[in-house]
């Protein structure tokens, strides 16, 4: 398929000359005599490249560019200005709006062709890089899914098969223990599937999304007993008992109960998963109109460079350490607290402690 270029230029002679030259060099070309027609054609045709004059009546090039970039289907289409205006201020304005390049009038056919080919080549490289990133992401997802699903399903299938085929060989205590293992595996699998669905929504959510209010509204009173109960739930799910300490100031946080529970669950799950015999510590207190919740553990170090790499399906140092889950927990927490006007930070300290700190808008329970 040939490359399609849209030329938006109000001067007919320039428009036709540019179009003819590009056609002679193998491009498919459409033209528009003004900005409004150009935007309409861009939406209908979605060209591979847009060449646009700056100074035009009714709708100038900057307005065209702004409209193009606000359209989701056109936001990544390469856009070049054809202009006699070379003032640095004008160039900066165009670049700030999302222009990819400028070609100053008058220009030769050779310089036009070179600029067009360079821009298309860069776009091809961008697409190739994006495809490589998508392929890598799909591979990471497939690896994580295969490991996570098989681990939990093997537990469910293995234990249920033993019970079905040898029930009369087990006493009540052993049978109940095996049923509990099946239950824990099922809970773990459900949590994994729920998180896959949840991150899919959170990655694309905006105010127009039907679930936006669910993730961005609500108030919850955070109490020490709520945190302690969540720790016990995670211990049960991981089948791991740890030493823990909770020092949490009671406060009202600007986040729904469901989403606060999810934040606590993910942070505590990570802390227990990677803690040594020292255990975990959860603290929380008001700092002005913000509440600082900290979940700390001493064990596997969370490296400083990992903070900027928090993303869905990212598990750090997985080649060195066996890990459960999809690597979605921190990405979900980060997105949730940001949607509720908060932030997530992770600090690594010389004494070996790693602390995940969440800031959320909060107030004292006595302030109402």
N, C-alpha and C positions, 0 to 999 in steps of 0.2 A: 504494500500500500504506500502510495506517495505521500510525502509530507505536505500538509495543508497549512498555508499561511494566510492570515487575514490582514489586509492593509486598510487602515482607517486614516484617510487623508482628504481634506476638503479641496485641495488644488488638483484639478482634474489631470493636468499635464504630468505633474509629479506622480500622482496615483497610477496613471496608466503606464508611465515609463518604468516605474518600479515593478509593477505587476508583470509587464512584458519581459523584463530582464530575468525575473525569477522564474517565469514559465519556461523561458529558453534554457534555463539551467536545471530543469526537471522538477520544479515544484508545482504543486497544485495551488492556485491563488484565487481568493475571493476578495472583493473590494467593497468599501463602504464610503460614501461621500461625507459623512458626518458622524459625530460621536454616538448619537442615539441609534442610528441604523447599525453602527459598528457593534454596539453592545448587544443588540437584538440578534445579529448574525453570529456573534460569538457564542451566545447562549444556545442557539439552534444548531450550530455546526461543531462547536468545541474544537477550534483549530489547534495545531501543534505549536504555533507561534503567532503573536500579534505584533504588527508594526503600526505605530500610532503617532500621528502628528500631535504637537502640544497645543498650538494656537488654532482653535477652530470655533466657529460661532455656535451658540446655544449650549453646547456641552464640550468643554475643552478636554485635552488629553488627560489632565490630572483627574477630572471627574470620571472619565472613562475608566481609568486605571482603578480608582477607588471602587467603582461599581463592579468591575471585573473581579477584584480581590475579595469583595464581599459575597460573591457567588460561590458556593461550595464546589460546584462542578468545574469552576474556572480558576480557583485560587492558586493552582500550581502551574498554570499555562505560562510559559515564558513571554515576557512583555518588553518590547523595545520601543523607545521613543525616537521618532524622526523629527529633529528640531533644529531651528536656526538659533535657538536660545542656548547659550553655553555658559550663562552666569552660574557660578558655583552654588548659589542659593537655590536656583531652579533645579540643578542636578540633585542636590540634597533632598529637596522636597519630593522629587520623583522617586528617589531611592527609598525614602522613608515610607512612601505609599506602596512600595513593592515592585518598582520597576527593576528589570534585570540588566538593562544596558541603555546607552544613548548612542545615536548615530547623528552626527552634526551635518546639517545641510550647508553648502552643497556637498554631495559625496559622489564618488565614482561607482560604476557598476561593480568593479572589483572589490572596493571597500565594503559595499553593501553585501556582496556575496560572502566575503570573509567574515563579517560580523554575524550574519545569519547562520553560517555553518558552525562558527565557534559557539554560538548560543545553543544551537541544536545539539552539538556534541556534548556540551556541559549538561544539558537536560537528559541526554541519553545516559551519561555517567551517573547522574543523580538517580534515575530510575533503576539502573543496574545495581547501584548501592542499596537502594530501598528494597529491591527484590532479594538481594543477598541477606539483608537484615531480616526480612520476613521469613526467608527460608531457615535462617538460624533460629528465629523465634519458634517456628513450627517444629523444628528438630528438638529444641529444648522442651517444648510442651509435650511432644510425643515421648521423649525419654522420661520426663517426670510422671506423665500419666501412666505409662507402662509400669514403672516402678511402684507408684502409689496404689494403683488399682490392683495390681497383681499381689502386692503384699497383703492388703486387706482382704481381698477375695480368697487368697490361699488360706488365710486364717479361718474365714467363714466356711469355705468348702471343706477344708481339712477336718475341722472340729465337728461340723455337722455330719460328715461322712462317718467319723468314728462313732458318734452317738447313734447314728442310724444302724450301723452294722454290728456294733458291739455294746449296745445299751445295757444288756444284762450283765456285762463284765465290770461295770462301774458302780460304785456305791453312790449314794445321794450327794455326798460332798463333792466327789469328783465330777459328777454330772453337772451340778450347779456351777462349779468352777469353769467347766468347758462352755456352758451356756453363757456365762459372763464374758468369756473371751470372744464368743461370737457377737455378743451385744456390743462390746467395746470396738471390735473391728467394724461393725455396722455403723456405729456413731462416727468413727474416724472417716469411713468412706462417705457418709452423708455430709460431714463437714467439708471434705475435699470438693465434693460436687457443688455444694452451696457456694463455696468460695470461687469456684470457676464461674458460676453464673453471676455472682456478685461483682467480680472484677470486670466481667464483660459489660455490665451496666455502668459501673463507676468510670470506666475509661471513656465512655461516650456521653455521659450525662451532662445536661445543661438545663437552664431554667424552663425550657419548653418540654422537657422530658416528663412523662407522667409520674415517674418515681422521684422527681427532684425534691418535692416537699418532704417525702419520707426520710431522705438522707440529710436534710438541712434544717429541720425544725425540731423543737421539743426541748424540755427541761428535765433534768434528772438530779435527784439528791444522791450524792455519792457518800456512802457510809463505809466504815471499816468492815462491817459484817458482809457487805456486798462483795468486797474484794476478797475476803477470806473464803466465801462460798465459791467464788470463781476459781480460786487456787485449787480448792478441793476437787472441783469438776475437772480441771485440767490434769491434776494428778491421777484421777480415776481413768480419764481417757488415755493418758500416756502409760498407765500402769506403772507409775513411778512416784515414790514418796520422797519429798525433799524437805530440808529445813527451810522455814520461811519466817519472815517478820513483816508485819503490816503496821505502818505508822501513818495513818491517813486522817487528815482533818475533814470533818463533815462539811460539805458545801453543796450549793446548787450549781450545776454545770449546764451550759447552753448546748445541750445535745440530747437526743432522745434516749430513752432507757435501752432500746434495742441496739442502738449504735454504740453507746457507751459500753454495754456488755460485750459487744464484738471487739471493741478496742482493747478492753481489759483482757479478753480471752486470747487474742492474738499476741499481745505483749507478754502475758504470763506464760503462754505456750512456748514462745521463743526462749524466754528466760529459763524455764525449767528444762527445756530440751538441751540447752547448751551450758547448763550450770555444772559445777563440780560439787564436791561434798559440802562446800560452804553454803549452798542454797541460794535463795533469792530474797530480795528486800523490795517492798513496795511502799513508797512514801507519797504523800500528797498534801499540798497546802496552798493557800491563797497568797498571791503576790499582786496586791492592788486589785484590779478588776480581772485578773487572769488566775487560773488555777494550774499549778504545775504538778503533774502526775509523773512519777518516776518509777520505773521497774528495772531493777538492777540484778545482775548475776555475775558471779566470778567463775570463769571457766574459759571456754573458747573465746578468743579475742575477736571482736568485731573491728576490723581494720578501718582507719579513718577514710581511706579511699572508697570503702563500701557505701558510705553515706550517700554519695552522689549517684551510686549505681542502683539504688532501690528501684525496682521495677517488677512488673508481673513476671512470673516464671523464672526469677533470678534467685539461685541458691549459691551462696558464696562458699568457695573452696569445696564444692561437692566432689571433685575428683579426689580430694584428700580425706574427706569425712563422709560416712554414711549418714543420710538425712531423710527424714520423713517429710511428706507434704509436697506442695507444688512451688513453694517459694512465693506465695501470694500474700502472706500475712502482713508484712511490713508495707507492701504497696497498698493494701486495703486500708490499713491504719492511716497511712499518710494522706490518702485521698479523702477519707472520712473526716479527719480533723481539719483538713483544709476547707472542705465544704461547710464546716461549722465554725469558720473564722479562727481556726487554731493552727498549730504547727507541730511538726515532729522533728526531734533532733536526737542523735545517738552519739554519746561520748564514750571514748575509751581512755582509761586512766592508768597511770604507771603502777598502781597497786594491783592491777589485774581485773578490775571491775569494768564491766560494760553496762552503761545506763541508757535506757531508752526513755526520753523525756517528751511528754505531750503537754502542750499549753492549750487550754481552752478557756473561753470566756466563762467567768464564774462569779459567784457572790456568796456571802455568808448566809447561813440558814436563818440568821437573826435579822437580816436586813429587810425582810418583807414586812 
